[in-house]
Amino acid sequence: MMRYEGTQQLADETACARVRADLKMCLLQSDCCKKEHKLPRECLSRTDGSVPDECHALRNTFFECKRSLLDNRQRFRGRKGY
């Protein structure tokens, strides 16, 4: 899985920032962005194999993390994908 491996701290310290950075790096390293020069937003909706399954899994993890911020039951369980 492609992960953000920066030696510096992320500028964004909000919740789910690390998952967002991992998703961004995964999409930017995919064939859709590199070879076809499409925007990462356009690549997320593609299912033709140019975007790895890891990126789609990270998208789902990012969604669950953002959703858990709104769910009051998660106050006791913790954020998902953190």
mmCIF file of the N, C-alpha and C atoms, coordinates in Angstrom:
data_MODEL
# 
_entry.id   MODEL 
# 
loop_
_atom_site.group_PDB 
_atom_site.id 
_atom_site.type_symbol 
_atom_site.label_atom_id 
_atom_site.label_alt_id 
_atom_site.label_comp_id 
_atom_site.label_asym_id 
_atom_site.label_entity_id 
_atom_site.label_seq_id 
_atom_site.pdbx_PDB_ins_code 
_atom_site.Cartn_x 
_atom_site.Cartn_y 
_atom_site.Cartn_z 
_atom_site.occupancy 
_atom_site.B_iso_or_equiv 
_atom_site.pdbx_formal_charge 
_atom_site.auth_seq_id 
_atom_site.auth_comp_id 
_atom_site.auth_asym_id 
_atom_site.auth_atom_id 
_atom_site.pdbx_PDB_model_num 
ATOM 1   N N  . MET A 1 1  ? 0.835   -1.168 0.000   1.00 0.00 ? 1  MET A N  1 
ATOM 2   C CA . MET A 1 1  ? 0.000   0.000  0.000   1.00 0.00 ? 1  MET A CA 1 
ATOM 3   C C  . MET A 1 1  ? 0.884   1.238  0.000   1.00 0.00 ? 1  MET A C  1 
ATOM 4   N N  . MET A 1 2  ? 0.507   2.224  -0.783  1.00 0.00 ? 2  MET A N  1 
ATOM 5   C CA . MET A 1 2  ? 1.254   3.464  -0.838  1.00 0.00 ? 2  MET A CA 1 
ATOM 6   C C  . MET A 1 2  ? 0.851   4.337  0.337   1.00 0.00 ? 2  MET A C  1 
ATOM 7   N N  . ARG A 1 3  ? 1.827   4.857  1.033   1.00 0.00 ? 3  ARG A N  1 
ATOM 8   C CA . ARG A 1 3  ? 1.543   5.677  2.205   1.00 0.00 ? 3  ARG A CA 1 
ATOM 9   C C  . ARG A 1 3  ? 2.367   6.942  2.135   1.00 0.00 ? 3  ARG A C  1 
ATOM 10  N N  . TYR A 1 4  ? 1.886   7.965  2.796   1.00 0.00 ? 4  TYR A N  1 
ATOM 11  C CA . TYR A 1 4  ? 2.620   9.216  2.913   1.00 0.00 ? 4  TYR A CA 1 
ATOM 12  C C  . TYR A 1 4  ? 3.778   8.976  3.859   1.00 0.00 ? 4  TYR A C  1 
ATOM 13  N N  . GLU A 1 5  ? 4.997   9.135  3.363   1.00 0.00 ? 5  GLU A N  1 
ATOM 14  C CA . GLU A 1 5  ? 6.187   8.836  4.157   1.00 0.00 ? 5  GLU A CA 1 
ATOM 15  C C  . GLU A 1 5  ? 7.068   10.069 4.295   1.00 0.00 ? 5  GLU A C  1 
ATOM 16  N N  . GLY A 1 6  ? 6.485   11.213 4.492   1.00 0.00 ? 6  GLY A N  1 
ATOM 17  C CA . GLY A 1 6  ? 7.269   12.439 4.606   1.00 0.00 ? 6  GLY A CA 1 
ATOM 18  C C  . GLY A 1 6  ? 8.054   12.500 5.905   1.00 0.00 ? 6  GLY A C  1 
ATOM 19  N N  . THR A 1 7  ? 9.240   13.117 5.867   1.00 0.00 ? 7  THR A N  1 
ATOM 20  C CA . THR A 1 7  ? 10.035  13.275 7.079   1.00 0.00 ? 7  THR A CA 1 
ATOM 21  C C  . THR A 1 7  ? 9.516   14.444 7.900   1.00 0.00 ? 7  THR A C  1 
ATOM 22  N N  . GLN A 1 8  ? 8.776   15.346 7.265   1.00 0.00 ? 8  GLN A N  1 
ATOM 23  C CA . GLN A 1 8  ? 8.207   16.477 7.974   1.00 0.00 ? 8  GLN A CA 1 
ATOM 24  C C  . GLN A 1 8  ? 6.821   16.110 8.488   1.00 0.00 ? 8  GLN A C  1 
ATOM 25  N N  . GLN A 1 9  ? 6.324   16.916 9.398   1.00 0.00 ? 9  GLN A N  1 
ATOM 26  C CA . GLN A 1 9  ? 4.964   16.737 9.871   1.00 0.00 ? 9  GLN A CA 1 
ATOM 27  C C  . GLN A 1 9  ? 4.007   17.245 8.808   1.00 0.00 ? 9  GLN A C  1 
ATOM 28  N N  . LEU A 1 10 ? 2.817   16.694 8.784   1.00 0.00 ? 10 LEU A N  1 
ATOM 29  C CA . LEU A 1 10 ? 1.797   17.186 7.874   1.00 0.00 ? 10 LEU A CA 1 
ATOM 30  C C  . LEU A 1 10 ? 1.382   18.592 8.296   1.00 0.00 ? 10 LEU A C  1 
ATOM 31  N N  . ALA A 1 11 ? 1.161   19.458 7.325   1.00 0.00 ? 11 ALA A N  1 
ATOM 32  C CA . ALA A 1 11 ? 0.709   20.810 7.637   1.00 0.00 ? 11 ALA A CA 1 
ATOM 33  C C  . ALA A 1 11 ? -0.707  20.777 8.187   1.00 0.00 ? 11 ALA A C  1 
ATOM 34  N N  . ASP A 1 12 ? -1.483  19.821 7.729   1.00 0.00 ? 12 ASP A N  1 
ATOM 35  C CA . ASP A 1 12 ? -2.863  19.668 8.176   1.00 0.00 ? 12 ASP A CA 1 
ATOM 36  C C  . ASP A 1 12 ? -2.885  18.705 9.353   1.00 0.00 ? 12 ASP A C  1 
ATOM 37  N N  . GLU A 1 13 ? -3.218  19.193 10.522  1.00 0.00 ? 13 GLU A N  1 
ATOM 38  C CA . GLU A 1 13 ? -3.250  18.364 11.732  1.00 0.00 ? 13 GLU A CA 1 
ATOM 39  C C  . GLU A 1 13 ? -4.670  18.009 12.138  1.00 0.00 ? 13 GLU A C  1 
ATOM 40  N N  . THR A 1 14 ? -5.635  18.188 11.249  1.00 0.00 ? 14 THR A N  1 
ATOM 41  C CA . THR A 1 14 ? -7.018  17.886 11.584  1.00 0.00 ? 14 THR A CA 1 
ATOM 42  C C  . THR A 1 14 ? -7.244  16.376 11.587  1.00 0.00 ? 14 THR A C  1 
ATOM 43  N N  . ALA A 1 15 ? -8.429  15.995 12.024  1.00 0.00 ? 15 ALA A N  1 
ATOM 44  C CA . ALA A 1 15 ? -8.777  14.581 12.034  1.00 0.00 ? 15 ALA A CA 1 
ATOM 45  C C  . ALA A 1 15 ? -8.811  14.051 10.611  1.00 0.00 ? 15 ALA A C  1 
ATOM 46  N N  . CYS A 1 16 ? -8.382  12.845 10.413  1.00 0.00 ? 16 CYS A N  1 
ATOM 47  C CA . CYS A 1 16 ? -8.381  12.148 9.119   1.00 0.00 ? 16 CYS A CA 1 
ATOM 48  C C  . CYS A 1 16 ? -7.369  12.716 8.136   1.00 0.00 ? 16 CYS A C  1 
ATOM 49  N N  . ALA A 1 17 ? -6.464  13.555 8.567   1.00 0.00 ? 17 ALA A N  1 
ATOM 50  C CA . ALA A 1 17 ? -5.498  14.174 7.656   1.00 0.00 ? 17 ALA A CA 1 
ATOM 51  C C  . ALA A 1 17 ? -4.516  13.141 7.107   1.00 0.00 ? 17 ALA A C  1 
ATOM 52  N N  . ARG A 1 18 ? -4.117  12.189 7.921   1.00 0.00 ? 18 ARG A N  1 
ATOM 53  C CA . ARG A 1 18 ? -3.149  11.185 7.465   1.00 0.00 ? 18 ARG A CA 1 
ATOM 54  C C  . ARG A 1 18 ? -3.768  10.269 6.409   1.00 0.00 ? 18 ARG A C  1 
ATOM 55  N N  . VAL A 1 19 ? -5.040  9.909  6.591   1.00 0.00 ? 19 VAL A N  1 
ATOM 56  C CA . VAL A 1 19 ? -5.725  9.071  5.604   1.00 0.00 ? 19 VAL A CA 1 
ATOM 57  C C  . VAL A 1 19 ? -5.898  9.851  4.309   1.00 0.00 ? 19 VAL A C  1 
ATOM 58  N N  . ARG A 1 20 ? -6.204  11.140 4.414   1.00 0.00 ? 20 ARG A N  1 
ATOM 59  C CA . ARG A 1 20 ? -6.345  11.987 3.234   1.00 0.00 ? 20 ARG A CA 1 
ATOM 60  C C  . ARG A 1 20 ? -5.032  12.080 2.469   1.00 0.00 ? 20 ARG A C  1 
ATOM 61  N N  . ALA A 1 21 ? -3.914  12.219 3.193   1.00 0.00 ? 21 ALA A N  1 
ATOM 62  C CA . ALA A 1 21 ? -2.604  12.293 2.547   1.00 0.00 ? 21 ALA A CA 1 
ATOM 63  C C  . ALA A 1 21 ? -2.253  10.968 1.870   1.00 0.00 ? 21 ALA A C  1 
ATOM 64  N N  . ASP A 1 22 ? -2.589  9.851  2.503   1.00 0.00 ? 22 ASP A N  1 
ATOM 65  C CA . ASP A 1 22 ? -2.331  8.542  1.906   1.00 0.00 ? 22 ASP A CA 1 
ATOM 66  C C  . ASP A 1 22 ? -3.151  8.358  0.630   1.00 0.00 ? 22 ASP A C  1 
ATOM 67  N N  . LEU A 1 23 ? -4.413  8.780  0.660   1.00 0.00 ? 23 LEU A N  1 
ATOM 68  C CA . LEU A 1 23 ? -5.269  8.683  -0.523  1.00 0.00 ? 23 LEU A CA 1 
ATOM 69  C C  . LEU A 1 23 ? -4.735  9.555  -1.645  1.00 0.00 ? 23 LEU A C  1 
ATOM 70  N N  . LYS A 1 24 ? -4.292  10.742 -1.306  1.00 0.00 ? 24 LYS A N  1 
ATOM 71  C CA . LYS A 1 24 ? -3.744  11.662 -2.313  1.00 0.00 ? 24 LYS A CA 1 
ATOM 72  C C  . LYS A 1 24 ? -2.493  11.085 -2.969  1.00 0.00 ? 24 LYS A C  1 
ATOM 73  N N  . MET A 1 25 ? -1.593  10.529 -2.160  1.00 0.00 ? 25 MET A N  1 
ATOM 74  C CA . MET A 1 25 ? -0.366  9.946  -2.712  1.00 0.00 ? 25 MET A CA 1 
ATOM 75  C C  . MET A 1 25 ? -0.675  8.727  -3.574  1.00 0.00 ? 25 MET A C  1 
ATOM 76  N N  . CYS A 1 26 ? -1.635  7.922  -3.157  1.00 0.00 ? 26 CYS A N  1 
ATOM 77  C CA . CYS A 1 26 ? -2.015  6.747  -3.927  1.00 0.00 ? 26 CYS A CA 1 
ATOM 78  C C  . CYS A 1 26 ? -2.577  7.145  -5.282  1.00 0.00 ? 26 CYS A C  1 
ATOM 79  N N  . LEU A 1 27 ? -3.443  8.157  -5.297  1.00 0.00 ? 27 LEU A N  1 
ATOM 80  C CA . LEU A 1 27 ? -4.041  8.591  -6.561  1.00 0.00 ? 27 LEU A CA 1 
ATOM 81  C C  . LEU A 1 27 ? -3.010  9.238  -7.476  1.00 0.00 ? 27 LEU A C  1 
ATOM 82  N N  . LEU A 1 28 ? -2.103  10.025 -6.917  1.00 0.00 ? 28 LEU A N  1 
ATOM 83  C CA . LEU A 1 28 ? -1.104  10.692 -7.744  1.00 0.00 ? 28 LEU A CA 1 
ATOM 84  C C  . LEU A 1 28 ? -0.098  9.714  -8.349  1.00 0.00 ? 28 LEU A C  1 
ATOM 85  N N  . GLN A 1 29 ? 0.081   8.555  -7.726  1.00 0.00 ? 29 GLN A N  1 
ATOM 86  C CA . GLN A 1 29 ? 1.004   7.553  -8.245  1.00 0.00 ? 29 GLN A CA 1 
ATOM 87  C C  . GLN A 1 29 ? 0.318   6.522  -9.123  1.00 0.00 ? 29 GLN A C  1 
ATOM 88  N N  . SER A 1 30 ? -0.983  6.663  -9.343  1.00 0.00 ? 30 SER A N  1 
ATOM 89  C CA . SER A 1 30 ? -1.711  5.707  -10.175 1.00 0.00 ? 30 SER A CA 1 
ATOM 90  C C  . SER A 1 30 ? -1.488  6.011  -11.660 1.00 0.00 ? 30 SER A C  1 
ATOM 91  N N  . ASP A 1 31 ? -1.776  5.024  -12.497 1.00 0.00 ? 31 ASP A N  1 
ATOM 92  C CA . ASP A 1 31 ? -1.632  5.196  -13.938 1.00 0.00 ? 31 ASP A CA 1 
ATOM 93  C C  . ASP A 1 31 ? -2.603  6.234  -14.481 1.00 0.00 ? 31 ASP A C  1 
ATOM 94  N N  . CYS A 1 32 ? -3.732  6.374  -13.850 1.00 0.00 ? 32 CYS A N  1 
ATOM 95  C CA . CYS A 1 32 ? -4.738  7.329  -14.303 1.00 0.00 ? 32 CYS A CA 1 
ATOM 96  C C  . CYS A 1 32 ? -4.184  8.754  -14.264 1.00 0.00 ? 32 CYS A C  1 
ATOM 97  N N  . CYS A 1 33 ? -3.497  9.102  -13.184 1.00 0.00 ? 33 CYS A N  1 
ATOM 98  C CA . CYS A 1 33 ? -2.941  10.453 -13.062 1.00 0.00 ? 33 CYS A CA 1 
ATOM 99  C C  . CYS A 1 33 ? -1.623  10.595 -13.815 1.00 0.00 ? 33 CYS A C  1 
ATOM 100 N N  . LYS A 1 34 ? -0.785  9.571  -13.767 1.00 0.00 ? 34 LYS A N  1 
ATOM 101 C CA . LYS A 1 34 ? 0.528   9.672  -14.398 1.00 0.00 ? 34 LYS A CA 1 
ATOM 102 C C  . LYS A 1 34 ? 0.465   9.614  -15.912 1.00 0.00 ? 34 LYS A C  1 
ATOM 103 N N  . LYS A 1 35 ? -0.182  8.596  -16.436 1.00 0.00 ? 35 LYS A N  1 
ATOM 104 C CA . LYS A 1 35 ? -0.158  8.372  -17.879 1.00 0.00 ? 35 LYS A CA 1 
ATOM 105 C C  . LYS A 1 35 ? -1.250  9.127  -18.624 1.00 0.00 ? 35 LYS A C  1 
ATOM 106 N N  . GLU A 1 36 ? -2.449  9.163  -18.021 1.00 0.00 ? 36 GLU A N  1 
ATOM 107 C CA . GLU A 1 36 ? -3.576  9.783  -18.709 1.00 0.00 ? 36 GLU A CA 1 
ATOM 108 C C  . GLU A 1 36 ? -3.750  11.249 -18.333 1.00 0.00 ? 36 GLU A C  1 
ATOM 109 N N  . HIS A 1 37 ? -2.975  11.742 -17.366 1.00 0.00 ? 37 HIS A N  1 
ATOM 110 C CA . HIS A 1 37 ? -2.981  13.143 -16.940 1.00 0.00 ? 37 HIS A CA 1 
ATOM 111 C C  . HIS A 1 37 ? -4.379  13.634 -16.559 1.00 0.00 ? 37 HIS A C  1 
ATOM 112 N N  . LYS A 1 38 ? -5.077  12.830 -15.790 1.00 0.00 ? 38 LYS A N  1 
ATOM 113 C CA . LYS A 1 38 ? -6.392  13.216 -15.291 1.00 0.00 ? 38 LYS A CA 1 
ATOM 114 C C  . LYS A 1 38 ? -6.265  13.691 -13.851 1.00 0.00 ? 38 LYS A C  1 
ATOM 115 N N  . LEU A 1 39 ? -7.258  14.425 -13.419 1.00 0.00 ? 39 LEU A N  1 
ATOM 116 C CA . LEU A 1 39 ? -7.278  14.897 -12.043 1.00 0.00 ? 39 LEU A CA 1 
ATOM 117 C C  . LEU A 1 39 ? -7.593  13.738 -11.101 1.00 0.00 ? 39 LEU A C  1 
ATOM 118 N N  . PRO A 1 40 ? -7.072  13.780 -9.873  1.00 0.00 ? 40 PRO A N  1 
ATOM 119 C CA . PRO A 1 40 ? -7.377  12.704 -8.922  1.00 0.00 ? 40 PRO A CA 1 
ATOM 120 C C  . PRO A 1 40 ? -8.872  12.533 -8.676  1.00 0.00 ? 40 PRO A C  1 
ATOM 121 N N  . ARG A 1 41 ? -9.634  13.610 -8.699  1.00 0.00 ? 41 ARG A N  1 
ATOM 122 C CA . ARG A 1 41 ? -11.083 13.517 -8.504  1.00 0.00 ? 41 ARG A CA 1 
ATOM 123 C C  . ARG A 1 41 ? -11.724 12.706 -9.622  1.00 0.00 ? 41 ARG A C  1 
ATOM 124 N N  . GLU A 1 42 ? -11.243 12.880 -10.854 1.00 0.00 ? 42 GLU A N  1 
ATOM 125 C CA . GLU A 1 42 ? -11.770 12.114 -11.978 1.00 0.00 ? 42 GLU A CA 1 
ATOM 126 C C  . GLU A 1 42 ? -11.365 10.649 -11.884 1.00 0.00 ? 42 GLU A C  1 
ATOM 127 N N  . CYS A 1 43 ? -10.196 10.403 -11.349 1.00 0.00 ? 43 CYS A N  1 
ATOM 128 C CA . CYS A 1 43 ? -9.703  9.029  -11.253 1.00 0.00 ? 43 CYS A CA 1 
ATOM 129 C C  . CYS A 1 43 ? -10.449 8.215  -10.204 1.00 0.00 ? 43 CYS A C  1 
ATOM 130 N N  . LEU A 1 44 ? -10.996 8.859  -9.184  1.00 0.00 ? 44 LEU A N  1 
ATOM 131 C CA . LEU A 1 44 ? -11.713 8.130  -8.136  1.00 0.00 ? 44 LEU A CA 1 
ATOM 132 C C  . LEU A 1 44 ? -12.955 7.430  -8.662  1.00 0.00 ? 44 LEU A C  1 
ATOM 133 N N  . SER A 1 45 ? -13.568 7.984  -9.681  1.00 0.00 ? 45 SER A N  1 
ATOM 134 C CA . SER A 1 45 ? -14.811 7.397  -10.191 1.00 0.00 ? 45 SER A CA 1 
ATOM 135 C C  . SER A 1 45 ? -14.558 6.326  -11.248 1.00 0.00 ? 45 SER A C  1 
ATOM 136 N N  . ARG A 1 46 ? -13.310 6.105  -11.628 1.00 0.00 ? 46 ARG A N  1 
ATOM 137 C CA . ARG A 1 46 ? -13.005 5.125  -12.670 1.00 0.00 ? 46 ARG A CA 1 
ATOM 138 C C  . ARG A 1 46 ? -12.884 3.725  -12.081 1.00 0.00 ? 46 ARG A C  1 
ATOM 139 N N  . THR A 1 47 ? -13.366 2.754  -12.828 1.00 0.00 ? 47 THR A N  1 
ATOM 140 C CA . THR A 1 47 ? -13.274 1.357  -12.390 1.00 0.00 ? 47 THR A CA 1 
ATOM 141 C C  . THR A 1 47 ? -12.644 0.492  -13.472 1.00 0.00 ? 47 THR A C  1 
ATOM 142 N N  . ASP A 1 48 ? -11.856 1.086  -14.357 1.00 0.00 ? 48 ASP A N  1 
ATOM 143 C CA . ASP A 1 48 ? -11.290 0.339  -15.478 1.00 0.00 ? 48 ASP A CA 1 
ATOM 144 C C  . ASP A 1 48 ? -9.946  -0.310 -15.156 1.00 0.00 ? 48 ASP A C  1 
ATOM 145 N N  . GLY A 1 49 ? -9.481  -0.212 -13.930 1.00 0.00 ? 49 GLY A N  1 
ATOM 146 C CA . GLY A 1 49 ? -8.230  -0.857 -13.555 1.00 0.00 ? 49 GLY A CA 1 
ATOM 147 C C  . GLY A 1 49 ? -7.037  0.071  -13.548 1.00 0.00 ? 49 GLY A C  1 
ATOM 148 N N  . SER A 1 50 ? -7.200  1.329  -13.962 1.00 0.00 ? 50 SER A N  1 
ATOM 149 C CA . SER A 1 50 ? -6.078  2.256  -13.961 1.00 0.00 ? 50 SER A CA 1 
ATOM 150 C C  . SER A 1 50 ? -5.804  2.813  -12.564 1.00 0.00 ? 50 SER A C  1 
ATOM 151 N N  . VAL A 1 51 ? -6.751  2.620  -11.656 1.00 0.00 ? 51 VAL A N  1 
ATOM 152 C CA . VAL A 1 51 ? -6.584  3.028  -10.263 1.00 0.00 ? 51 VAL A CA 1 
ATOM 153 C C  . VAL A 1 51 ? -6.539  1.755  -9.424  1.00 0.00 ? 51 VAL A C  1 
ATOM 154 N N  . PRO A 1 52 ? -5.493  1.569  -8.601  1.00 0.00 ? 52 PRO A N  1 
ATOM 155 C CA . PRO A 1 52 ? -5.388  0.341  -7.808  1.00 0.00 ? 52 PRO A CA 1 
ATOM 156 C C  . PRO A 1 52 ? -6.522  0.207  -6.789  1.00 0.00 ? 52 PRO A C  1 
ATOM 157 N N  . ASP A 1 53 ? -6.757  -1.019 -6.381  1.00 0.00 ? 53 ASP A N  1 
ATOM 158 C CA . ASP A 1 53 ? -7.795  -1.287 -5.382  1.00 0.00 ? 53 ASP A CA 1 
ATOM 159 C C  . ASP A 1 53 ? -7.454  -0.652 -4.038  1.00 0.00 ? 53 ASP A C  1 
ATOM 160 N N  . GLU A 1 54 ? -6.167  -0.443 -3.757  1.00 0.00 ? 54 GLU A N  1 
ATOM 161 C CA . GLU A 1 54 ? -5.765  0.190  -2.509  1.00 0.00 ? 54 GLU A CA 1 
ATOM 162 C C  . GLU A 1 54 ? -6.310  1.606  -2.412  1.00 0.00 ? 54 GLU A C  1 
ATOM 163 N N  . CYS A 1 55 ? -6.370  2.304  -3.547  1.00 0.00 ? 55 CYS A N  1 
ATOM 164 C CA . CYS A 1 55 ? -6.900  3.670  -3.542  1.00 0.00 ? 55 CYS A CA 1 
ATOM 165 C C  . CYS A 1 55 ? -8.391  3.678  -3.231  1.00 0.00 ? 55 CYS A C  1 
ATOM 166 N N  . HIS A 1 56 ? -9.104  2.712  -3.779  1.00 0.00 ? 56 HIS A N  1 
ATOM 167 C CA . HIS A 1 56 ? -10.531 2.630  -3.489  1.00 0.00 ? 56 HIS A CA 1 
ATOM 168 C C  . HIS A 1 56 ? -10.763 2.249  -2.024  1.00 0.00 ? 56 HIS A C  1 
ATOM 169 N N  . ALA A 1 57 ? -9.886  1.417  -1.466  1.00 0.00 ? 57 ALA A N  1 
ATOM 170 C CA . ALA A 1 57 ? -9.992  1.063  -0.051  1.00 0.00 ? 57 ALA A CA 1 
ATOM 171 C C  . ALA A 1 57 ? -9.684  2.269  0.831   1.00 0.00 ? 57 ALA A C  1 
ATOM 172 N N  . LEU A 1 58 ? -8.694  3.066  0.429   1.00 0.00 ? 58 LEU A N  1 
ATOM 173 C CA . LEU A 1 58 ? -8.375  4.277  1.182   1.00 0.00 ? 58 LEU A CA 1 
ATOM 174 C C  . LEU A 1 58 ? -9.509  5.294  1.097   1.00 0.00 ? 58 LEU A C  1 
ATOM 175 N N  . ARG A 1 59 ? -10.187 5.345  -0.041  1.00 0.00 ? 59 ARG A N  1 
ATOM 176 C CA . ARG A 1 59 ? -11.332 6.247  -0.188  1.00 0.00 ? 59 ARG A CA 1 
ATOM 177 C C  . ARG A 1 59 ? -12.433 5.849  0.785   1.00 0.00 ? 59 ARG A C  1 
ATOM 178 N N  . ASN A 1 60 ? -12.668 4.548  0.902   1.00 0.00 ? 60 ASN A N  1 
ATOM 179 C CA . ASN A 1 60 ? -13.678 4.066  1.840   1.00 0.00 ? 60 ASN A CA 1 
ATOM 180 C C  . ASN A 1 60 ? -13.259 4.356  3.287   1.00 0.00 ? 60 ASN A C  1 
ATOM 181 N N  . THR A 1 61 ? -11.994 4.171  3.600   1.00 0.00 ? 61 THR A N  1 
ATOM 182 C CA . THR A 1 61 ? -11.491 4.455  4.942   1.00 0.00 ? 61 THR A CA 1 
ATOM 183 C C  . THR A 1 61 ? -11.629 5.938  5.268   1.00 0.00 ? 61 THR A C  1 
ATOM 184 N N  . PHE A 1 62 ? -11.328 6.795  4.296   1.00 0.00 ? 62 PHE A N  1 
ATOM 185 C CA . PHE A 1 62 ? -11.465 8.237  4.491   1.00 0.00 ? 62 PHE A CA 1 
ATOM 186 C C  . PHE A 1 62 ? -12.929 8.610  4.729   1.00 0.00 ? 62 PHE A C  1 
ATOM 187 N N  . PHE A 1 63 ? -13.836 7.989  3.972   1.00 0.00 ? 63 PHE A N  1 
ATOM 188 C CA . PHE A 1 63 ? -15.264 8.229  4.163   1.00 0.00 ? 63 PHE A CA 1 
ATOM 189 C C  . PHE A 1 63 ? -15.699 7.814  5.560   1.00 0.00 ? 63 PHE A C  1 
ATOM 190 N N  . GLU A 1 64 ? -15.271 6.639  6.008   1.00 0.00 ? 64 GLU A N  1 
ATOM 191 C CA . GLU A 1 64 ? -15.642 6.163  7.338   1.00 0.00 ? 64 GLU A CA 1 
ATOM 192 C C  . GLU A 1 64 ? -15.065 7.062  8.429   1.00 0.00 ? 64 GLU A C  1 
ATOM 193 N N  . CYS A 1 65 ? -13.868 7.568  8.218   1.00 0.00 ? 65 CYS A N  1 
ATOM 194 C CA . CYS A 1 65 ? -13.252 8.460  9.199   1.00 0.00 ? 65 CYS A CA 1 
ATOM 195 C C  . CYS A 1 65 ? -14.036 9.758  9.303   1.00 0.00 ? 65 CYS A C  1 
ATOM 196 N N  . LYS A 1 66 ? -14.400 10.347 8.184   1.00 0.00 ? 66 LYS A N  1 
ATOM 197 C CA . LYS A 1 66 ? -15.173 11.585 8.197   1.00 0.00 ? 66 LYS A CA 1 
ATOM 198 C C  . LYS A 1 66 ? -16.573 11.362 8.782   1.00 0.00 ? 66 LYS A C  1 
ATOM 199 N N  . ARG A 1 67 ? -17.171 10.226 8.474   1.00 0.00 ? 67 ARG A N  1 
ATOM 200 C CA . ARG A 1 67 ? -18.495 9.927  9.006   1.00 0.00 ? 67 ARG A CA 1 
ATOM 201 C C  . ARG A 1 67 ? -18.441 9.725  10.515  1.00 0.00 ? 67 ARG A C  1 
ATOM 202 N N  . SER A 1 68 ? -17.359 9.148  11.011  1.00 0.00 ? 68 SER A N  1 
ATOM 203 C CA . SER A 1 68 ? -17.263 8.908  12.449  1.00 0.00 ? 68 SER A CA 1 
ATOM 204 C C  . SER A 1 68 ? -17.125 10.212 13.234  1.00 0.00 ? 68 SER A C  1 
ATOM 205 N N  . LEU A 1 69 ? -16.726 11.301 12.564  1.00 0.00 ? 69 LEU A N  1 
ATOM 206 C CA . LEU A 1 69 ? -16.652 12.590 13.250  1.00 0.00 ? 69 LEU A CA 1 
ATOM 207 C C  . LEU A 1 69 ? -18.044 13.120 13.593  1.00 0.00 ? 69 LEU A C  1 
ATOM 208 N N  . LEU A 1 70 ? -19.033 12.739 12.796  1.00 0.00 ? 70 LEU A N  1 
ATOM 209 C CA . LEU A 1 70 ? -20.390 13.208 13.011  1.00 0.00 ? 70 LEU A CA 1 
ATOM 210 C C  . LEU A 1 70 ? -21.205 12.290 13.907  1.00 0.00 ? 70 LEU A C  1 
ATOM 211 N N  . ASP A 1 71 ? -20.742 11.082 14.102  1.00 0.00 ? 71 ASP A N  1 
ATOM 212 C CA . ASP A 1 71 ? -21.478 10.083 14.869  1.00 0.00 ? 71 ASP A CA 1 
ATOM 213 C C  . ASP A 1 71 ? -21.128 10.227 16.349  1.00 0.00 ? 71 ASP A C  1 
ATOM 214 N N  . ASN A 1 72 ? -22.126 10.553 17.167  1.00 0.00 ? 72 ASN A N  1 
ATOM 215 C CA . ASN A 1 72 ? -21.868 10.743 18.593  1.00 0.00 ? 72 ASN A CA 1 
ATOM 216 C C  . ASN A 1 72 ? -21.491 9.455  19.306  1.00 0.00 ? 72 ASN A C  1 
ATOM 217 N N  . ARG A 1 73 ? -21.886 8.318  18.757  1.00 0.00 ? 73 ARG A N  1 
ATOM 218 C CA . ARG A 1 73 ? -21.519 7.049  19.387  1.00 0.00 ? 73 ARG A CA 1 
ATOM 219 C C  . ARG A 1 73 ? -20.017 6.801  19.302  1.00 0.00 ? 73 ARG A C  1 
ATOM 220 N N  . GLN A 1 74 ? -19.346 7.421  18.339  1.00 0.00 ? 74 GLN A N  1 
ATOM 221 C CA . GLN A 1 74 ? -17.909 7.204  18.155  1.00 0.00 ? 74 GLN A CA 1 
ATOM 222 C C  . GLN A 1 74 ? -17.069 7.935  19.195  1.00 0.00 ? 74 GLN A C  1 
ATOM 223 N N  . ARG A 1 75 ? -17.689 8.760  19.994  1.00 0.00 ? 75 ARG A N  1 
ATOM 224 C CA . ARG A 1 75 ? -16.933 9.442  21.050  1.00 0.00 ? 75 ARG A CA 1 
ATOM 225 C C  . ARG A 1 75 ? -16.296 8.426  21.984  1.00 0.00 ? 75 ARG A C  1 
ATOM 226 N N  . PHE A 1 76 ? -16.974 7.301  22.193  1.00 0.00 ? 76 PHE A N  1 
ATOM 227 C CA . PHE A 1 76 ? -16.471 6.278  23.103  1.00 0.00 ? 76 PHE A CA 1 
ATOM 228 C C  . PHE A 1 76 ? -15.581 5.271  22.388  1.00 0.00 ? 76 PHE A C  1 
ATOM 229 N N  . ARG A 1 77 ? -15.822 5.052  21.115  1.00 0.00 ? 77 ARG A N  1 
ATOM 230 C CA . ARG A 1 77 ? -15.088 4.028  20.362  1.00 0.00 ? 77 ARG A CA 1 
ATOM 231 C C  . ARG A 1 77 ? -13.833 4.593  19.696  1.00 0.00 ? 77 ARG A C  1 
ATOM 232 N N  . GLY A 1 78 ? -13.793 5.865  19.422  1.00 0.00 ? 78 GLY A N  1 
ATOM 233 C CA . GLY A 1 78 ? -12.665 6.457  18.721  1.00 0.00 ? 78 GLY A CA 1 
ATOM 234 C C  . GLY A 1 78 ? -12.934 6.565  17.233  1.00 0.00 ? 78 GLY A C  1 
ATOM 235 N N  . ARG A 1 79 ? -12.147 7.374  16.551  1.00 0.00 ? 79 ARG A N  1 
ATOM 236 C CA . ARG A 1 79 ? -12.322 7.570  15.123  1.00 0.00 ? 79 ARG A CA 1 
ATOM 237 C C  . ARG A 1 79 ? -11.817 6.369  14.359  1.00 0.00 ? 79 ARG A C  1 
ATOM 238 N N  . LYS A 1 80 ? -12.474 6.071  13.251  1.00 0.00 ? 80 LYS A N  1 
ATOM 239 C CA . LYS A 1 80 ? -12.037 4.983  12.381  1.00 0.00 ? 80 LYS A CA 1 
ATOM 240 C C  . LYS A 1 80 ? -10.955 5.494  11.446  1.00 0.00 ? 80 LYS A C  1 
ATOM 241 N N  . GLY A 1 81 ? -9.991  4.669  11.140  1.00 0.00 ? 81 GLY A N  1 
ATOM 242 C CA . GLY A 1 81 ? -8.953  5.031  10.196  1.00 0.00 ? 81 GLY A CA 1 
ATOM 243 C C  . GLY A 1 81 ? -7.926  5.981  10.749  1.00 0.00 ? 81 GLY A C  1 
ATOM 244 N N  . TYR A 1 82 ? -7.861  6.128  12.045  1.00 0.00 ? 82 TYR A N  1 
ATOM 245 C CA . TYR A 1 82 ? -6.932  7.095  12.640  1.00 0.00 ? 82 TYR A CA 1 
ATOM 246 C C  . TYR A 1 82 ? -5.600  6.480  12.875  1.00 0.00 ? 82 TYR A C  1 
# 
